[in-house]
Amino acid sequence: MSKLSNQQWQDRKQASIARGQGNVYPVYVDRALNSEVWDVEGNRYIDFGTGIAVCNTGHSHPKVVAAVSEQLSRFSHSCVMVNPYPEAIALAERLCEIAPGDSDKKAIFVTTGAEAVENCIKIARAHTGRRGVIAFNGGFHGRTNLAMGLTGKIAPYKNLFGPFPGDIYHAPFPIDCHQVTIEESLNALNNLFKVAIAPSDTAAIIVEPVQGEGGFYQAPVQFLQALRDLCDDHGIVLIADEIQTGFGRTGAMFSCQHAAVEPDLITMAKGIAGGFPIAAVVGKSAIMDAPLPGGLGGTYAASPIGCSAALAVLDVIAEENLVERANFIGDTFNEHLSLLQQQYPQLILQVRNQGAMIAIELIKNGDAKQANVELTQKIIAHAAQHGLILLACGFYGNVIRFLPALTISNEIMNEGLNDFVRLFHKLAS
Ligand code: PMP
């Protein structure tokens, strides 16, 4: 391809890709390796975004590349619903093995996170024969119609896109720094059961153990355990959406393990295959087997390339102790960012992390209610000029999230952190 500048590509992008599919940076990737990215102009970046929590094992991990190349040399597609292949079965077995809890598990494969979410609802409805689904304010579950209906934030995800599917209800997500208590959340759920949908009509409750797009708010352990009890009491399927939190990211293979909670169904995507589009639902066999043969699937479900990549990713996570590594990375970030918070208590409300799912929330005048969207956007926009790829998130758009590869070297992690601190000083004063 001809050598054009980032700006020239951005101009072509704006002329050829609809504005709804935006991009954070006008930085066009030429190549990437582990935690570094180089653009078409030869500029180098440290990647603290990993393509939104996908490349947990770094860009182009040699073992993943080798597994994919080997697979590609044999075949790339046959459709698992026509002629299956050993890689899909081996991956299903491994995912059932690593999923939290002791119950017998089964898996299904799809292609994207949103599809995994949709399939959880299909399975929960087939199992319970009920219609209602409860999700949480600020939650994000994807961009397809049902997933969008579950998502608890209007702009930019739902704006202009109604009507939404029926029988979806939202409750507040407990967030300590915004004074939403666990009790308030649970009261609101019980209230929903009185005013909107009977528990006996409720098929599922879906929850992110750490809200991703919503702002990296961790569901308190007690809250997840209370949801488990509530679901058990009423025969409701508990779905953990672990699409952003899975595969070692939070310092456990799956985040709900921190709360010792076994969900009935778990969504898996993103980090599952280091950048290859494959997603899964794993859950209790008795529930997973509710839909009839042919009811679940998709042309590209369980792509052989995705399966082979995922098997290699699971090997790398184990061989390189990436689950423990996520905790070390999280502690290191937390240390640096907490120092920054001490220097700027009026601007940084909170530094929070569960393993390597790390965030800072920016405010004005030391007031938790005044979201500092302007500073957040300024930092994100300037980061690329300082050689950093960073992402924002948050219900109010005032959270900077850090999702480094779990394979990042100490040297590059510290370089990136020092760059970030320098950038913060420059833009905050
Ligand atoms: N659920 C969660 C928790 C997510 O973070 C995302 C993606 N950001 C999705 C669902 C949707 O996944 P996908 O973009 O692969 O459809």
Boltz pocket constraint, residues with backbone or C-beta under 6 A from the ligand:
constraints:
  - pocket:
      binder: B
      contacts: [[A, 52], [A, 111], [A, 112], [A, 113], [A, 114], [A, 115], [A, 117], [A, 140], [A, 141], [A, 142], [A, 143], [A, 208], [A, 210], [A, 212], [A, 213], [A, 241], [A, 242], [A, 243], [A, 244], [A, 269], [A, 270]]
      max_distance: 6.0
